[in-house]
Amino acid sequence: MFSKEESLFIKKEFWVQFAEAYPRKWLLYNTKIKDVSFKFYIDNKKAQVSLDIEPKEEEKRKIYFEKIESLQTILLEDYLPEAILERNYYLETGKAISKIWVEKLGVSLNNKNTWPEIFDFFNETMLQFEVFFYEYQDYINDLELNT
């Protein structure tokens, strides 16, 4: 078990090494859609790359998710075959968001031996997510379209 300070140091070191291994600007919060963002996540059991849809207005969240859901076959067949789509994903706070993610199990933030595997997973998965998003961004962003 690590102290809080040690855990923070490990986390910082992880992200610094990831940035050095893959020095590029990721899309992340710059989707041009309010409250729709890409995220990297790592803990001591898994790594995830996700697209989180969390507008305050429930109707907007529903529409954005349904648009991506309508592209599910393309997403799974052409970009991310292991992607999971969940309309109502509940955060630890109890807040419901919509989430599309890919997960890698058996890796750990605290095990530096798995870091290269995590870095590769983050890079490859986020790259596929970004290519998919850029290809269909206009469709996803247009709330006037009915699916």
ChimeraX commands (.cxc) that place a marker at each C-alpha (Angstrom):
marker #1 position 0.00,0.00,0.00 radius 0.5
marker #1 position 1.30,3.44,-0.90 radius 0.5
marker #1 position 0.92,6.65,1.06 radius 0.5
marker #1 position -1.13,9.45,-0.47 radius 0.5
marker #1 position 2.07,11.27,-1.41 radius 0.5
marker #1 position 3.59,8.16,-3.01 radius 0.5
marker #1 position 0.37,7.52,-4.96 radius 0.5
marker #1 position 0.35,11.10,-6.25 radius 0.5
marker #1 position 4.02,10.79,-7.25 radius 0.5
marker #1 position 3.37,7.51,-9.11 radius 0.5
marker #1 position 0.35,9.02,-10.89 radius 0.5
marker #1 position 2.34,12.11,-11.92 radius 0.5
marker #1 position 5.26,9.97,-13.10 radius 0.5
marker #1 position 2.86,7.79,-15.13 radius 0.5
marker #1 position 1.36,10.76,-16.99 radius 0.5
marker #1 position 4.75,12.39,-17.59 radius 0.5
marker #1 position 6.12,9.16,-19.06 radius 0.5
marker #1 position 3.00,8.71,-21.18 radius 0.5
marker #1 position 3.37,12.26,-22.55 radius 0.5
marker #1 position 7.02,11.56,-23.33 radius 0.5
marker #1 position 6.19,8.26,-25.04 radius 0.5
marker #1 position 3.37,9.80,-27.11 radius 0.5
marker #1 position 4.02,13.55,-27.39 radius 0.5
marker #1 position 0.93,14.71,-29.22 radius 0.5
marker #1 position -2.09,16.85,-28.53 radius 0.5
marker #1 position -5.12,14.66,-27.90 radius 0.5
marker #1 position -8.66,15.74,-28.72 radius 0.5
marker #1 position -9.94,15.19,-25.12 radius 0.5
marker #1 position -12.05,18.24,-24.15 radius 0.5
marker #1 position -11.72,19.98,-27.51 radius 0.5
marker #1 position -14.63,18.18,-29.22 radius 0.5
marker #1 position -16.47,21.45,-29.93 radius 0.5
marker #1 position -19.49,19.87,-28.21 radius 0.5
marker #1 position -20.19,21.18,-24.71 radius 0.5
marker #1 position -19.93,18.46,-22.05 radius 0.5
marker #1 position -18.79,15.79,-24.52 radius 0.5
marker #1 position -15.18,14.75,-23.97 radius 0.5
marker #1 position -12.65,11.99,-24.40 radius 0.5
marker #1 position -10.87,10.70,-21.32 radius 0.5
marker #1 position -8.01,8.45,-20.31 radius 0.5
marker #1 position -8.49,6.51,-17.07 radius 0.5
marker #1 position -6.14,4.26,-15.15 radius 0.5
marker #1 position -6.37,2.58,-11.74 radius 0.5
marker #1 position -4.88,-0.57,-10.22 radius 0.5
marker #1 position -7.08,-3.01,-12.15 radius 0.5
marker #1 position -7.76,-1.52,-15.56 radius 0.5
marker #1 position -7.16,1.19,-18.13 radius 0.5
marker #1 position -9.95,2.86,-20.10 radius 0.5
marker #1 position -10.33,5.25,-22.97 radius 0.5
marker #1 position -13.80,6.75,-23.07 radius 0.5
marker #1 position -16.10,9.24,-24.68 radius 0.5
marker #1 position -18.20,10.75,-21.90 radius 0.5
marker #1 position -21.47,12.47,-22.78 radius 0.5
marker #1 position -22.61,14.53,-19.82 radius 0.5
marker #1 position -24.71,17.58,-20.73 radius 0.5
marker #1 position -26.86,18.89,-17.88 radius 0.5
marker #1 position -29.91,18.70,-20.14 radius 0.5
marker #1 position -31.08,15.10,-20.24 radius 0.5
marker #1 position -32.54,15.52,-23.74 radius 0.5
marker #1 position -29.16,16.61,-25.18 radius 0.5
marker #1 position -27.41,13.67,-23.55 radius 0.5
marker #1 position -30.04,11.33,-25.02 radius 0.5
marker #1 position -29.70,12.79,-28.53 radius 0.5
marker #1 position -25.87,12.70,-28.56 radius 0.5
marker #1 position -25.86,9.12,-27.32 radius 0.5
marker #1 position -28.49,8.00,-29.82 radius 0.5
marker #1 position -26.51,9.55,-32.66 radius 0.5
marker #1 position -23.40,7.62,-31.68 radius 0.5
marker #1 position -25.52,4.53,-31.06 radius 0.5
marker #1 position -26.87,4.84,-34.62 radius 0.5
marker #1 position -23.22,4.59,-35.75 radius 0.5
marker #1 position -22.53,1.60,-33.49 radius 0.5
marker #1 position -22.05,-0.92,-36.30 radius 0.5
marker #1 position -19.51,1.37,-38.00 radius 0.5
marker #1 position -17.76,2.08,-34.68 radius 0.5
marker #1 position -17.48,-1.61,-33.81 radius 0.5
marker #1 position -16.65,-2.93,-37.28 radius 0.5
marker #1 position -14.29,-0.22,-38.51 radius 0.5
marker #1 position -12.73,1.39,-35.45 radius 0.5
marker #1 position -13.15,-0.16,-32.00 radius 0.5
marker #1 position -14.54,-3.72,-31.99 radius 0.5
marker #1 position -14.37,-3.91,-28.18 radius 0.5
marker #1 position -16.20,-0.65,-27.49 radius 0.5
marker #1 position -18.98,-0.72,-24.91 radius 0.5
marker #1 position -21.89,1.71,-25.24 radius 0.5
marker #1 position -23.92,2.52,-22.16 radius 0.5
marker #1 position -26.80,5.00,-22.24 radius 0.5
marker #1 position -27.00,5.33,-18.45 radius 0.5
marker #1 position -23.61,4.96,-16.83 radius 0.5
marker #1 position -23.57,6.00,-13.18 radius 0.5
marker #1 position -20.53,7.78,-11.77 radius 0.5
marker #1 position -19.47,7.26,-8.15 radius 0.5
marker #1 position -21.29,10.51,-7.37 radius 0.5
marker #1 position -24.55,8.96,-8.59 radius 0.5
marker #1 position -24.69,11.22,-11.63 radius 0.5
marker #1 position -25.89,9.51,-14.82 radius 0.5
marker #1 position -23.91,10.09,-17.98 radius 0.5
marker #1 position -23.72,8.28,-21.30 radius 0.5
marker #1 position -20.41,6.61,-21.95 radius 0.5
marker #1 position -18.67,4.77,-24.76 radius 0.5
marker #1 position -15.46,3.10,-23.72 radius 0.5
marker #1 position -12.81,0.49,-24.34 radius 0.5
marker #1 position -11.19,-1.22,-21.38 radius 0.5
marker #1 position -7.98,-3.13,-20.82 radius 0.5
marker #1 position -7.94,-5.38,-17.77 radius 0.5
marker #1 position -4.93,-6.82,-15.97 radius 0.5
marker #1 position -2.87,-3.64,-15.93 radius 0.5
marker #1 position -2.10,-1.37,-12.99 radius 0.5
marker #1 position -0.99,2.17,-12.34 radius 0.5
marker #1 position 1.16,0.83,-9.51 radius 0.5
marker #1 position 2.91,-1.78,-11.69 radius 0.5
marker #1 position 5.45,0.04,-13.84 radius 0.5
marker #1 position 6.01,-3.15,-15.84 radius 0.5
marker #1 position 2.53,-2.70,-17.35 radius 0.5
marker #1 position 3.03,0.97,-18.24 radius 0.5
marker #1 position 4.31,0.38,-21.81 radius 0.5
marker #1 position 1.27,-1.85,-22.46 radius 0.5
marker #1 position -1.03,0.86,-21.07 radius 0.5
marker #1 position 0.68,3.59,-23.09 radius 0.5
marker #1 position 0.24,1.56,-26.30 radius 0.5
marker #1 position -3.39,0.83,-25.43 radius 0.5
marker #1 position -4.10,4.51,-24.71 radius 0.5
marker #1 position -2.43,5.62,-27.94 radius 0.5
marker #1 position -4.02,3.07,-30.26 radius 0.5
marker #1 position -7.49,3.29,-28.73 radius 0.5
marker #1 position -7.64,7.08,-28.51 radius 0.5
marker #1 position -6.35,7.38,-32.06 radius 0.5
marker #1 position -9.19,5.16,-33.33 radius 0.5
marker #1 position -11.74,7.09,-31.24 radius 0.5
marker #1 position -10.48,10.39,-32.65 radius 0.5
marker #1 position -10.56,9.18,-36.26 radius 0.5
marker #1 position -14.13,7.93,-35.76 radius 0.5
marker #1 position -15.16,11.19,-34.09 radius 0.5
marker #1 position -13.63,13.43,-36.75 radius 0.5
marker #1 position -15.32,11.38,-39.48 radius 0.5
marker #1 position -18.79,11.74,-37.91 radius 0.5
marker #1 position -18.42,14.95,-35.90 radius 0.5
marker #1 position -20.81,17.05,-37.99 radius 0.5
marker #1 position -23.54,14.41,-37.71 radius 0.5
marker #1 position -23.03,13.96,-33.95 radius 0.5
marker #1 position -22.91,17.71,-33.28 radius 0.5
marker #1 position -26.04,18.59,-35.29 radius 0.5
marker #1 position -28.88,18.44,-32.77 radius 0.5
marker #1 position -31.41,19.27,-35.48 radius 0.5
marker #1 position -30.96,15.87,-37.11 radius 0.5
marker #1 position -33.41,13.21,-36.04 radius 0.5
marker #1 position -32.15,9.66,-35.91 radius 0.5
marker link #1:1,2 radius 0.2
marker link #1:2,3 radius 0.2
marker link #1:3,4 radius 0.2
marker link #1:4,5 radius 0.2
marker link #1:5,6 radius 0.2
marker link #1:6,7 radius 0.2
marker link #1:7,8 radius 0.2
marker link #1:8,9 radius 0.2
marker link #1:9,10 radius 0.2
marker link #1:10,11 radius 0.2
marker link #1:11,12 radius 0.2
marker link #1:12,13 radius 0.2
marker link #1:13,14 radius 0.2
marker link #1:14,15 radius 0.2
marker link #1:15,16 radius 0.2
marker link #1:16,17 radius 0.2
marker link #1:17,18 radius 0.2
marker link #1:18,19 radius 0.2
marker link #1:19,20 radius 0.2
marker link #1:20,21 radius 0.2
marker link #1:21,22 radius 0.2
marker link #1:22,23 radius 0.2
marker link #1:23,24 radius 0.2
marker link #1:24,25 radius 0.2
marker link #1:25,26 radius 0.2
marker link #1:26,27 radius 0.2
marker link #1:27,28 radius 0.2
marker link #1:28,29 radius 0.2
marker link #1:29,30 radius 0.2
marker link #1:30,31 radius 0.2
marker link #1:31,32 radius 0.2
marker link #1:32,33 radius 0.2
marker link #1:33,34 radius 0.2
marker link #1:34,35 radius 0.2
marker link #1:35,36 radius 0.2
marker link #1:36,37 radius 0.2
marker link #1:37,38 radius 0.2
marker link #1:38,39 radius 0.2
marker link #1:39,40 radius 0.2
marker link #1:40,41 radius 0.2
marker link #1:41,42 radius 0.2
marker link #1:42,43 radius 0.2
marker link #1:43,44 radius 0.2
marker link #1:44,45 radius 0.2
marker link #1:45,46 radius 0.2
marker link #1:46,47 radius 0.2
marker link #1:47,48 radius 0.2
marker link #1:48,49 radius 0.2
marker link #1:49,50 radius 0.2
marker link #1:50,51 radius 0.2
marker link #1:51,52 radius 0.2
marker link #1:52,53 radius 0.2
marker link #1:53,54 radius 0.2
marker link #1:54,55 radius 0.2
marker link #1:55,56 radius 0.2
marker link #1:56,57 radius 0.2
marker link #1:57,58 radius 0.2
marker link #1:58,59 radius 0.2
marker link #1:59,60 radius 0.2
marker link #1:60,61 radius 0.2
marker link #1:61,62 radius 0.2
marker link #1:62,63 radius 0.2
marker link #1:63,64 radius 0.2
marker link #1:64,65 radius 0.2
marker link #1:65,66 radius 0.2
marker link #1:66,67 radius 0.2
marker link #1:67,68 radius 0.2
marker link #1:68,69 radius 0.2
marker link #1:69,70 radius 0.2
marker link #1:70,71 radius 0.2
marker link #1:71,72 radius 0.2
marker link #1:72,73 radius 0.2
marker link #1:73,74 radius 0.2
marker link #1:74,75 radius 0.2
marker link #1:75,76 radius 0.2
marker link #1:76,77 radius 0.2
marker link #1:77,78 radius 0.2
marker link #1:78,79 radius 0.2
marker link #1:79,80 radius 0.2
marker link #1:80,81 radius 0.2
marker link #1:81,82 radius 0.2
marker link #1:82,83 radius 0.2
marker link #1:83,84 radius 0.2
marker link #1:84,85 radius 0.2
marker link #1:85,86 radius 0.2
marker link #1:86,87 radius 0.2
marker link #1:87,88 radius 0.2
marker link #1:88,89 radius 0.2
marker link #1:89,90 radius 0.2
marker link #1:90,91 radius 0.2
marker link #1:91,92 radius 0.2
marker link #1:92,93 radius 0.2
marker link #1:93,94 radius 0.2
marker link #1:94,95 radius 0.2
marker link #1:95,96 radius 0.2
marker link #1:96,97 radius 0.2
marker link #1:97,98 radius 0.2
marker link #1:98,99 radius 0.2
marker link #1:99,100 radius 0.2
marker link #1:100,101 radius 0.2
marker link #1:101,102 radius 0.2
marker link #1:102,103 radius 0.2
marker link #1:103,104 radius 0.2
marker link #1:104,105 radius 0.2
marker link #1:105,106 radius 0.2
marker link #1:106,107 radius 0.2
marker link #1:107,108 radius 0.2
marker link #1:108,109 radius 0.2
marker link #1:109,110 radius 0.2
marker link #1:110,111 radius 0.2
marker link #1:111,112 radius 0.2
marker link #1:112,113 radius 0.2
marker link #1:113,114 radius 0.2
marker link #1:114,115 radius 0.2
marker link #1:115,116 radius 0.2
marker link #1:116,117 radius 0.2
marker link #1:117,118 radius 0.2
marker link #1:118,119 radius 0.2
marker link #1:119,120 radius 0.2
marker link #1:120,121 radius 0.2
marker link #1:121,122 radius 0.2
marker link #1:122,123 radius 0.2
marker link #1:123,124 radius 0.2
marker link #1:124,125 radius 0.2
marker link #1:125,126 radius 0.2
marker link #1:126,127 radius 0.2
marker link #1:127,128 radius 0.2
marker link #1:128,129 radius 0.2
marker link #1:129,130 radius 0.2
marker link #1:130,131 radius 0.2
marker link #1:131,132 radius 0.2
marker link #1:132,133 radius 0.2
marker link #1:133,134 radius 0.2
marker link #1:134,135 radius 0.2
marker link #1:135,136 radius 0.2
marker link #1:136,137 radius 0.2
marker link #1:137,138 radius 0.2
marker link #1:138,139 radius 0.2
marker link #1:139,140 radius 0.2
marker link #1:140,141 radius 0.2
marker link #1:141,142 radius 0.2
marker link #1:142,143 radius 0.2
marker link #1:143,144 radius 0.2
marker link #1:144,145 radius 0.2
marker link #1:145,146 radius 0.2
marker link #1:146,147 radius 0.2
view
